[in-house]
């Protein structure tokens, strides 16, 4: 019983590590999109939209 529980916890740990390895890049990508694109969008607006009014 103890050996089965230990192997089950090791499998659960491996599954958790694999799940983190697959989901973490997507989470980082969503955060980078959220933090990088608004300044780029504002820079684009500043260069093209507001520049034509002057």
Buried (B, 14 or more C-beta within 10 A) or exposed (E): EEEEEEEEEEEEEEEEEEEEEEEEEEEEEEEEEEEEEEEEEEEEEEEEEEEEEE
